Amino acid sequence: MITHPPYSPDLAPNDYHLFTKLKENLAGMRFSNDDEVKDEVLRYLNDMAASWYDMGIQKLLQRLQKCIDRNGDYVEK
């Protein structure tokens, strides 16, 4: 088990893989209500290939190894 700070954005797959692409997809769009936003997000997530999600998980392994190699100091200084 490794310890790391409570918020490690580079170790959270949603922060560096999923949300970045989702924000790019939503950029410039306007929605009339919350349901339209939810529908667009669900459409986007359902359209992504399983390999895209797998790639994000595989990157996590490399990032965790980097954290281990640096004794928990995962940020390059």
N, C-alpha and C positions, 0 to 999 in steps of 0.2 A: 504494500500500500504506500502511495506517495502522498505527501501533503502539499498543498498549494494554497495561494490566497483564495478567499471566498469567491471572488469574481475574477476569473481568468478568461478574458475574451478569446484568446487564441486557443484555448482548450475547450471551448464551448462550440460544438459544430453548428448550432443554429446561428450564432453570431457571425462566424466567419464564412460560412458556406451558404446556408439557406437564406438568411435575412438580407444579405448583400444582393443576391440575385432577385429576390422578391421586391426589394426597394427599386431596383433598376426597372423591373417590369411595371411597377405602379407609377413610376415617375411621369408627371405631366397629366395623369388621369384625374378626372373629377367625378365625384360620386354624389348622388342626391341623398343617400341615406346609408346607414350601417349595413343593411342587407346587401346592397350593391357591392360594397367593399368585401364582405364575406364571400359573396358569390365569385368575385374576381379572384380572390386568394385561393379559394377551393379549386377553381378552374385551373389556375396556374400550377398548384401542387399536384393535381391529378394528371396534368399534361407532362410533367417531368418524368423522364425514363428512370427506371429502377437503378440503372448504372450511374446516374447522376447522384443519387442518394448514397450509393455504395462508395463512390469516389470521396464524398465528404467524410464518411466513416474511416476510410483508409488513410486520409490525411490526418485524422485524429491520432492514429498510431504514431506517426512521425512526430507530431507535436508533443505527445506525451513522452516519447523517447528523448526529445530535446530537453524537456523539463527534468527528466531523470538525470540526464548527462550533466546538467548544470546545477544539480543538487537543489532543485526546486526554484532556482532563480531563472525562470523561463523567459524573461525579457532581456533582449540584447541591450547592453549599455555601452 
